[in-house]
Amino acid sequence: MASTLHVLTQIPSHPLKPSPTSRQNPSPPAKHSHLKPIKKHLTRLADSSRCHEDRSILDITTELDAPVELRAYSSLLRSCIRSRDLRHGRLIHRRLLLTGLPFDSVISNSLITLYSKCGDWDSALAVFNQMGEERDVVSWTAMISAATENKMQGRALSIFLEMLDLGLIPNEFTISSVLNACSNPDFSKVGILLLGSAIKAGFCKRNASVAGALIDMFAKNGDLASARRVFDELLERNEVVWTLMITRYAQHGLCLDAVKLFVELVFDDFVPDQYSLSSVISACSELESVLLGKQLHSLAIRIGFVSDVCVGCSLVNMYAKCAEGGTMVDSRKVFDQMPQHNVMSWTAIISGYVQGDRNDEHALSLFLKMLEGKIKPNHFTYSSILKACANLSNAELGKQVYAHVIKSGLAFVNFVGNSLVTMFANSGRMEDACKAFEVLYEKNLVSYNALVDGYVKNSNSEGAFEIFQQIESMNLGANAFTFASLLSSAASIGVMSKGQKLHGQLLKMGYESDICINNALISMYSKCGNTEDACSVFDEMRYRNVISWTSMITGFAKHGDAHCALQLFHEMLSTGLRPNEVTYVAVLSACSHVGLVSEGLKIFHSMQRDHGLVPRMEHYACMVDLLGRSGCVEEAFKFITSMPLKADVLVWKTLLGACRLHQNVRLGEIATKNIIELDPSDPAAYILLSNLYAVAGRWQDVAKMRSGMKEMKLSKEAGMSWIEVEKIIHKFHVADTSHPQAQEIFKKLDELVDEIKILGYVPDMDCVLHDVEEDLKELYLLQHSEKIAVAFGLLSTKSPRPIRVFKNLRVCGDCHTAIKFISMKTSREIILRDSNRFHRFRNGECSCGGYW
């Protein structure tokens, strides 16, 4: 800091410096008594910020060769400062120089303030340098404020030190300006030293300007407790201090504190301004309290701020975030009733549609309407629209949007570039996502996180962890989002060792109380077949949100533990926490996995009745699965026909799966027909119906289905199983002999089959969906990937360590039976996760109870 003490003297003079003669005292001006009314009117207009009229009157006096007093110029400059009118301010400055009038400190200080407020630091510094010995405390304070406003906090502090060296005593405005500079975390220690001086001078308790600067300094450095102590000790608070404290609470996520303080503001007979009102409405958005938001909307109408753009934007955002079922009706009403729109209001409504439930098309149509008008989108607008393109998996449209970004000159903004990476990743175009990542002007942690998340969503765990290694090597400091994405990646492939390693890193970094991280840990452990550790994480959480409860309920549901899932659901309700749509999907799935039909129906009907949640397609699919899996296939079909929504592919595929399980060919054909009408390119429908025909022995129909798939160039996803041993993932396909230990594996598998046949295992030939001889059918069964993976697990691991196998498709009936016998013979616990659920085999029994 000391090295910058004398930096002011090194700045060259500004061209606006007056000539030596212009500083000499001019001869006394002639009297123009007839112009006195004009001068008075000019001063009044300047005080009311009507700068254009000021200049017209000034022109009249100039044409009449009439002098104008410094007081009039001072009024004109104040007008330009208020309106931030740099152009007219420069004209007035030039006019002043031409008059030859000597500048007093008031004029010079006004010029410094004008230039600093308008961002012209060089001109402000030039005026300051020209003042010489005329500089007073106001001049120095104006320069300190100018440096702070121009993001030169270090320069502001050096000016302050130079002022102190000259023996000048700072006033409350000087202290406020210096404290504003200390809002930069690099100078927070200086701010603490100034706090002592402010306390001794009595500014903290009596001066709202100093108190406000202290509150802002503490808040920007994350110390809201100290900020609140300053606020509480202030003897006389004004609206600015109230608004500042409320705003900082809201910005730092302490939304409940913001609301409580706003209530105190109203009870203290202060009338809220548009800024405090918009901040507390934003707090309601985060609290998802639409009832309080509506009360604040009513208050805004009563006190006349409902037409304010800031308040309107906050209301649009609040209704978008708090609306049940993602509806944008109330949000759109507020937007349409706003008398004026700016880029903030357009962005707020567009973002609301993007965040809502399947409203991306509306967002795009609004964006096109915005482009037709005079208001141009900013980087936030473009980011939201790129997210809409990502949700729609429409990369081509995203490219067109990005062309607009380039034309707008915003391509350098990382915020937009990161959205482009996300858009390509969500559209499954990771190559384009990587290209967009590489051309970013400046890569930050958000950029890397976007790529990590893209790899995770596209099931490329290796790519995600490679990017994570880059983040660590570059010391970017992975954040909660990074770890949440990586935990999701570890969960998707069932690599618990990586998840456990990440867990250890998280504890070292102090993330043990982060609610998002804990939710990701619950999901990771559950998806890796370790419900015990998932429960441990859940039990140790001090605070839980709806995602925490839902993650744990989902874990129990996937493991077939419907009793624990339902118990946890009712416990969640008893805490007063409101379940969301995903919670109901988890609970209904739990009922489906064990055949609790009546319980499932009760819970389904309670969605709208008790919590106002309108069932979505996922919930109807759960009910079809619940009925169909339990053997009520006809009832499931009737349920579909009585739905208020037109059934989508998911619902019909669920019914088709039930028809395959219970061999109902008639309804299976109806389901397949509907699937093909909705999505002709989906191979699942052809495969499931083909399998259904095979079980029924209709081999000619099987041949027709397979022939049709070939013509349409549709292929079945290849079955694959994998197992992690010593932190290495070993993958196996059907009849896979590529593994280095293939010979040992198949030898072990042959031995196991011979041993379990003695225990009563009989190969289920119905699981072979090919028209071949009986001896070949048994050979096909022995080559299933899950059997190979289990045999490898037995060779590579020792008891009592459980064998964890993962499969991309549903486990077949024969493998399910065989693994039950293998667990009995070897006394080993085998955990198998297929595409639908977990099967935990112990001593010849499966956790699914044969109901899967």
SVG drawing of the C-alpha trace seen along z (x, -y; Angstrom):
<svg xmlns="http://www.w3.org/2000/svg" viewBox="-62 -47 69 130">
<polyline fill="none" stroke="black" stroke-width="0.4" points="0.0,0.0 2.9,-2.3 4.2,-2.1 1.0,-3.7 1.1,-6.7 2.4,-9.2 0.8,-7.8 -1.5,-10.8 1.4,-13.1 2.5,-10.8 -0.7,-11.2 -0.4,-13.8 -2.5,-16.9 -5.9,-16.7 -6.5,-18.7 -9.2,-20.6 -6.7,-22.4 -7.3,-26.2 -4.7,-28.6 -2.8,-30.7 -4.7,-33.8 -8.1,-32.3 -7.3,-31.8 -6.7,-35.6 -9.4,-37.6 -11.5,-39.2 -12.8,-42.7 -16.1,-43.1 -19.0,-42.2 -21.5,-44.8 -24.9,-44.7 -27.7,-43.1 -30.6,-43.6 -33.1,-42.7 -31.6,-39.2 -32.1,-38.4 -35.4,-36.5 -33.6,-34.3 -30.8,-33.5 -33.3,-32.5 -35.3,-30.4 -32.1,-28.7 -31.1,-27.8 -34.5,-26.4 -34.4,-24.3 -31.0,-22.9 -32.1,-22.0 -34.9,-20.0 -32.5,-18.2 -33.9,-19.7 -30.5,-20.1 -31.7,-20.6 -33.8,-23.7 -30.9,-24.9 -28.6,-25.0 -31.2,-26.8 -31.4,-29.6 -27.6,-29.6 -27.4,-30.1 -29.7,-33.1 -27.5,-34.8 -24.4,-34.1 -26.0,-35.7 -26.8,-38.8 -23.2,-38.8 -24.5,-38.5 -22.3,-37.0 -23.5,-34.0 -22.6,-33.6 -20.7,-30.5 -23.8,-29.6 -25.8,-29.0 -22.9,-26.8 -22.8,-24.9 -26.6,-24.2 -26.1,-23.1 -23.3,-20.7 -25.5,-19.3 -28.2,-18.6 -25.7,-16.8 -24.4,-14.7 -28.0,-13.6 -28.7,-12.6 -25.2,-11.2 -25.2,-13.5 -21.5,-13.5 -21.9,-15.2 -23.7,-18.3 -21.4,-18.3 -18.4,-18.6 -20.1,-21.5 -20.7,-23.3 -17.1,-22.8 -15.9,-24.3 -18.3,-27.2 -16.8,-27.8 -13.3,-27.9 -14.3,-30.4 -15.9,-32.7 -12.5,-33.2 -14.2,-33.0 -12.0,-31.6 -13.0,-28.2 -13.9,-27.9 -13.7,-24.6 -17.5,-24.0 -17.2,-24.1 -14.0,-21.9 -15.5,-19.4 -18.7,-19.3 -16.6,-18.6 -14.7,-15.8 -18.0,-14.3 -19.4,-14.6 -16.5,-12.9 -16.2,-10.2 -19.9,-9.4 -19.8,-9.1 -16.8,-6.8 -14.2,-9.4 -11.5,-8.9 -8.8,-10.7 -10.8,-13.9 -11.7,-13.8 -8.0,-13.4 -7.0,-16.3 -9.5,-18.6 -8.2,-17.4 -4.5,-18.0 -5.4,-21.5 -6.9,-22.5 -3.5,-22.6 -3.8,-24.1 -7.5,-24.7 -8.2,-21.0 -10.3,-20.5 -11.7,-17.4 -14.6,-17.4 -12.1,-17.3 -10.2,-14.4 -13.4,-12.5 -14.6,-13.0 -11.4,-11.5 -11.6,-8.5 -15.2,-7.9 -14.2,-8.2 -11.4,-5.7 -13.8,-3.3 -16.5,-3.7 -14.0,-2.9 -13.0,0.4 -9.6,-1.0 -9.9,-0.2 -6.1,-0.2 -5.9,-3.7 -8.7,-4.9 -6.8,-3.8 -3.5,-5.4 -5.4,-8.7 -6.8,-8.4 -3.3,-7.9 -2.0,-10.9 -4.8,-13.0 -3.9,-11.9 -0.3,-12.7 -1.3,-16.3 -3.0,-16.6 -6.6,-16.7 -9.2,-15.3 -11.6,-12.9 -15.4,-13.5 -18.1,-10.9 -18.4,-11.0 -14.6,-10.3 -14.9,-7.4 -17.9,-6.0 -16.0,-6.3 -12.9,-4.5 -15.1,-1.8 -16.7,-1.2 -13.2,-0.6 -12.7,1.9 -15.6,4.0 -13.0,5.7 -11.8,8.7 -8.2,7.8 -8.6,4.7 -10.9,6.0 -8.2,5.7 -8.0,1.9 -11.7,1.7 -11.5,3.3 -8.9,0.6 -11.2,-2.1 -14.0,-0.6 -12.1,-1.5 -11.7,-5.1 -15.4,-5.3 -16.4,-4.1 -14.2,-6.6 -15.6,-9.4 -19.2,-8.3 -20.0,-7.8 -21.2,-4.1 -24.1,-4.9 -25.1,-8.3 -24.3,-8.4 -26.4,-6.3 -23.9,-6.9 -21.0,-5.4 -23.1,-2.6 -24.4,-1.8 -20.8,-1.6 -19.8,0.7 -22.8,3.0 -21.9,3.2 -18.3,3.9 -19.1,6.7 -21.8,8.2 -19.5,8.2 -16.9,10.0 -19.5,12.6 -19.8,11.4 -23.6,10.9 -23.4,11.2 -21.2,8.1 -23.2,6.3 -26.3,6.9 -24.6,5.7 -23.8,2.4 -27.4,2.1 -28.7,2.8 -26.5,0.3 -27.4,-2.5 -29.5,-5.0 -31.3,-6.6 -31.9,-4.4 -33.0,-5.7 -34.6,-3.9 -31.3,-3.4 -29.8,-1.4 -33.0,0.7 -33.0,1.5 -29.2,2.2 -29.5,4.8 -32.6,6.4 -30.9,6.6 -27.7,8.1 -29.6,10.8 -31.5,11.7 -28.4,11.8 -26.6,14.1 -29.4,16.6 -30.6,15.6 -34.1,15.1 -36.0,15.7 -33.9,13.0 -34.6,10.6 -38.4,11.2 -38.3,10.7 -36.3,7.4 -38.8,6.2 -41.6,6.8 -39.7,4.8 -39.3,2.0 -43.0,1.8 -43.8,1.9 -41.3,-1.0 -43.6,-3.1 -41.1,-3.2 -42.6,-3.1 -40.7,-0.5 -39.1,-1.7 -38.9,0.2 -35.5,1.7 -36.4,3.1 -39.7,4.4 -38.0,6.1 -35.4,7.7 -37.9,9.2 -40.0,10.5 -36.8,12.2 -36.4,13.7 -39.9,15.1 -38.9,16.7 -36.1,18.6 -38.4,19.6 -41.0,20.7 -43.6,18.9 -46.3,17.8 -48.7,16.7 -46.2,14.2 -45.3,13.2 -49.0,12.4 -49.2,10.3 -46.2,8.3 -47.7,8.0 -50.8,6.4 -48.5,4.1 -46.7,3.0 -50.1,2.1 -51.2,0.1 -48.0,-2.0 -47.7,-2.5 -44.7,-0.5 -46.4,2.2 -45.4,0.4 -41.8,0.2 -39.6,2.3 -37.5,3.8 -40.6,4.7 -42.3,6.1 -39.2,8.3 -39.1,9.6 -42.8,10.5 -42.4,12.2 -39.6,14.3 -41.4,15.0 -44.5,16.4 -42.4,18.4 -40.5,20.1 -43.3,20.6 -46.1,21.6 -47.5,25.1 -46.9,27.5 -44.7,25.0 -47.6,22.9 -46.6,19.4 -50.1,17.9 -49.6,15.4 -46.1,14.6 -47.3,13.8 -50.1,11.6 -47.6,9.5 -45.4,9.2 -48.2,8.2 -49.5,5.6 -46.1,3.9 -46.3,0.4 -42.7,0.6 -40.3,3.4 -36.5,3.5 -34.0,6.3 -34.5,7.4 -38.2,7.9 -37.9,9.8 -35.2,12.0 -37.2,12.7 -40.2,13.9 -38.1,15.9 -36.1,17.5 -39.4,18.3 -40.7,20.3 -37.4,22.1 -37.4,23.1 -41.1,24.1 -42.5,27.4 -42.1,28.0 -42.5,24.3 -39.4,24.0 -41.4,23.4 -43.1,20.4 -39.7,19.1 -38.5,19.3 -41.6,17.5 -41.1,14.7 -37.5,14.4 -38.4,14.0 -40.9,11.3 -38.2,9.5 -35.9,9.5 -38.6,7.7 -38.6,4.8 -36.1,2.2 -34.8,3.9 -31.8,6.1 -31.1,9.4 -28.2,9.4 -26.0,12.3 -28.5,13.6 -31.2,13.7 -29.1,15.6 -28.0,18.0 -31.7,18.8 -32.5,19.3 -29.6,21.7 -30.9,23.6 -34.3,23.8 -32.5,25.3 -30.7,27.7 -34.0,28.8 -35.4,29.4 -32.2,31.1 -32.2,28.8 -28.6,28.1 -29.2,26.6 -31.5,23.9 -28.9,23.3 -26.3,22.6 -28.7,20.0 -29.1,18.4 -25.3,18.3 -25.0,16.6 -27.1,13.8 -24.7,13.8 -21.7,13.2 -23.5,10.4 -24.4,8.8 -20.7,8.8 -21.3,11.1 -19.4,14.1 -16.6,13.2 -18.9,13.5 -18.1,16.8 -21.6,17.0 -22.9,17.4 -20.1,19.7 -20.7,22.0 -24.4,22.2 -23.4,23.2 -21.3,26.0 -24.2,27.2 -26.6,26.9 -24.4,29.2 -23.9,31.6 -27.6,31.9 -28.2,32.6 -25.8,35.5 -23.2,33.7 -20.1,33.9 -17.7,33.3 -19.4,29.9 -19.5,29.3 -15.7,29.8 -15.1,27.5 -17.3,24.8 -15.3,25.3 -11.9,25.0 -12.8,21.7 -13.9,20.0 -12.0,16.8 -11.3,17.5 -12.1,20.9 -13.3,20.8 -14.6,23.4 -18.2,23.0 -16.8,23.8 -15.1,27.0 -18.2,27.9 -20.4,27.6 -18.1,30.1 -18.0,32.5 -21.8,32.4 -22.0,33.0 -19.9,36.1 -21.9,37.4 -25.2,36.9 -23.8,38.7 -22.7,41.6 -19.0,41.0 -17.6,41.4 -14.0,41.6 -14.3,38.2 -15.9,36.6 -13.1,37.8 -10.4,36.7 -11.8,33.1 -11.8,33.4 -8.1,34.2 -7.5,31.1 -9.5,29.0 -7.3,30.3 -4.0,29.8 -4.9,26.2 -5.9,25.4 -9.3,24.1 -10.8,25.5 -13.6,27.9 -16.9,26.7 -20.0,28.4 -21.5,28.6 -18.3,30.4 -18.5,33.0 -22.2,33.5 -21.7,34.2 -18.9,36.6 -20.8,38.4 -23.7,38.7 -21.1,40.1 -19.8,42.7 -23.4,43.7 -24.4,44.1 -21.8,46.9 -21.8,48.2 -18.2,47.4 -18.3,47.1 -14.5,46.8 -14.5,43.5 -17.6,42.3 -15.9,43.2 -12.7,41.3 -14.8,38.3 -16.5,38.5 -13.1,38.4 -12.1,35.4 -15.3,33.6 -14.8,34.2 -11.3,32.7 -12.6,29.7 -15.3,29.0 -18.4,29.9 -19.8,32.3 -22.7,30.0 -23.5,29.0 -27.0,30.2 -26.6,30.6 -23.4,32.7 -25.1,34.9 -28.1,35.5 -25.6,36.6 -23.9,38.9 -27.2,40.5 -28.0,41.1 -24.4,42.4 -24.4,44.9 -27.9,46.1 -27.2,46.6 -24.0,48.5 -26.1,50.9 -24.9,49.6 -28.1,48.5 -26.3,48.7 -23.9,45.9 -26.7,43.9 -28.7,44.1 -25.6,43.0 -25.3,39.9 -29.0,39.2 -29.1,39.7 -26.1,37.4 -27.6,34.5 -28.6,31.6 -30.9,30.1 -32.8,32.0 -34.8,30.7 -37.3,32.5 -34.5,33.8 -32.8,35.4 -36.0,37.3 -36.8,38.2 -33.2,39.5 -33.5,41.8 -37.0,43.0 -35.8,43.7 -32.9,45.7 -35.2,47.9 -37.6,48.3 -34.8,49.4 -33.7,52.0 -37.3,53.3 -37.6,52.2 -41.1,50.8 -41.7,50.9 -38.8,48.5 -39.7,46.3 -43.3,45.8 -42.2,45.4 -39.8,42.7 -42.4,41.0 -44.9,40.8 -42.1,39.5 -41.3,36.8 -45.0,35.7 -45.0,35.6 -42.2,33.0 -44.5,30.7 -42.3,30.9 -44.3,30.9 -43.4,33.7 -42.8,32.9 -43.6,34.8 -40.4,36.8 -41.1,37.9 -44.4,39.4 -42.6,41.2 -40.3,42.8 -43.1,43.8 -45.3,45.2 -42.3,47.1 -41.7,48.6 -45.3,49.9 -44.9,51.2 -41.8,53.2 -43.6,55.2 -47.2,55.2 -48.8,52.9 -51.7,52.1 -54.2,50.6 -51.5,48.6 -50.3,47.3 -53.8,46.2 -54.3,44.3 -51.0,42.5 -51.7,41.7 -55.1,40.1 -53.5,38.2 -51.2,36.3 -53.8,33.7 -56.1,34.0 -53.6,33.4 -50.8,31.5 -52.3,30.0 -49.9,31.8 -51.3,32.6 -50.2,36.1 -47.8,36.1 -47.0,38.8 -44.4,40.4 -47.0,41.0 -49.5,42.5 -46.7,44.8 -46.0,45.9 -49.7,46.8 -49.7,48.8 -46.6,50.6 -48.1,51.2 -51.3,52.7 -49.6,54.5 -46.8,56.1 -49.2,57.4 -51.1,59.3 -53.9,56.7 -53.0,56.1 -56.6,55.5 -57.1,53.0 -53.8,51.3 -55.2,50.9 -58.5,49.5 -56.5,47.1 -54.6,45.8 -57.9,45.3 -59.4,43.3 -56.3,41.0 -57.0,37.2 -53.8,37.0 -53.0,38.8 -50.6,41.6 -47.1,41.2 -44.4,43.8 -43.4,44.4 -46.9,45.4 -47.4,47.8 -43.9,49.3 -44.7,49.9 -47.9,51.8 -46.0,53.7 -43.5,54.8 -46.4,56.1 -47.9,57.9 -44.5,59.6 -44.3,60.6 -47.8,62.1 -47.9,63.2 -50.9,61.1 -50.3,61.0 -53.6,59.1 -52.8,56.1 -49.2,56.3 -50.0,55.8 -52.3,52.8 -49.5,51.3 -46.9,51.8 -49.2,50.2 -49.5,47.1 -45.7,46.9 -44.9,47.2 -47.5,44.4 -45.8,42.1 -42.2,43.1 -41.6,45.3 -37.8,45.3 -38.0,46.8 -36.6,50.3 -37.9,51.2 -41.5,51.8 -40.4,54.3 -38.1,56.1 -40.6,56.5 -43.4,57.7 -40.9,60.0 -40.0,61.5 -43.7,61.8 -44.2,63.8 -41.2,65.9 -42.5,66.9 -45.9,67.8 -44.0,69.9 -45.1,67.7 -41.8,67.9 -43.1,66.7 -44.3,63.5 -40.9,63.2 -39.2,63.5 -41.5,60.8 -40.6,58.4 -36.9,59.0 -37.1,58.6 -39.0,55.3 -36.3,54.0 -33.6,54.8 -35.5,52.9 -35.8,49.9 -32.2,50.3 -33.1,50.6 -30.9,52.6 -31.3,53.9 -29.1,52.5 -26.4,55.1 -26.6,56.6 -23.6,55.8 -22.6,56.4 -19.7,54.9 -18.0,55.3 -15.4,53.2 -12.4,55.1 -9.5,53.3 -10.7,50.0 -10.7,51.4 -14.0,51.9 -14.3,55.2 -17.0,55.3 -18.6,58.4 -20.9,58.9 -22.9,62.1 -20.5,65.0 -17.6,62.6 -14.2,64.3 -12.1,61.1 -11.2,60.9 -7.6,62.0 -9.0,64.5 -11.8,65.8 -10.7,69.4 -10.7,69.4 -14.0,67.5 -15.9,70.0 -14.3,73.0 -15.5,71.5 -19.0,70.9 -19.2,74.5 -18.3,75.7 -20.9,73.5 -23.7,74.7 -22.9,78.3 -22.9,77.6 -26.2,75.6 -27.9,78.3 -27.4,80.6 -29.1,78.1 -32.1,78.0 -31.3,75.5 -33.1,76.2 -32.3,73.9 -35.3,71.9 -35.5,72.5 -38.3,70.0 -35.7,67.3 -34.0,68.2 -35.8,66.1 -34.4,67.9 -35.9,70.9 -33.0,73.4 -32.5,76.9 -32.8,77.5 -29.1,78.2 -28.2,74.9 -30.7,73.1 -28.8,74.1 -25.6,73.0 -27.1,69.6 -28.2,69.2 -24.7,69.9 -23.3,67.1 -25.4,64.3 -23.2,61.4 -24.4,61.3 -23.5,65.0 -20.0,64.3 -19.6,61.2 -20.6,63.2 -18.2,66.0 -15.4,63.4 -16.4,61.8 -16.1,65.1 -12.6,65.7 -11.4,62.1 -12.8,61.3 -12.9,63.1 -15.6,63.5 -17.2,61.7 -16.9,59.0 -20.1,58.7 -20.0,59.2 -21.6,56.1 -22.6,56.6 -24.3,54.0 -26.3,54.7 -27.6,52.2 -30.7,54.3 -33.3,56.2 -31.9,59.4 -33.4,62.5 -35.4,65.0 -32.9,67.8 -30.0,65.7 -32.1,64.5 -32.7,68.1 -29.1,69.2 -27.7,66.4 -30.0,67.3 -28.5,70.9 -25.0,69.5 -25.4,67.4 -26.6,70.5 -23.8,72.6 -20.9,70.1 -22.4,68.4 -21.6,65.1 -23.8,62.0 -24.4,61.0 -25.8,57.6 -27.1,57.1 -28.3,53.8 -30.2,54.1 -31.9,51.3 -34.9,51.3 -33.9,52.1 -31.5,53.9 -31.5,57.6 -29.7,58.6 -29.1,62.3 -28.3,64.0 -28.4,67.7 -30.6,68.5 -33.1,65.7 -33.5,62.4 -34.6,59.1 -37.2,58.8 -39.0,61.9 -39.4,63.1 -41.6,60.1 -39.8,58.2"/>
</svg>
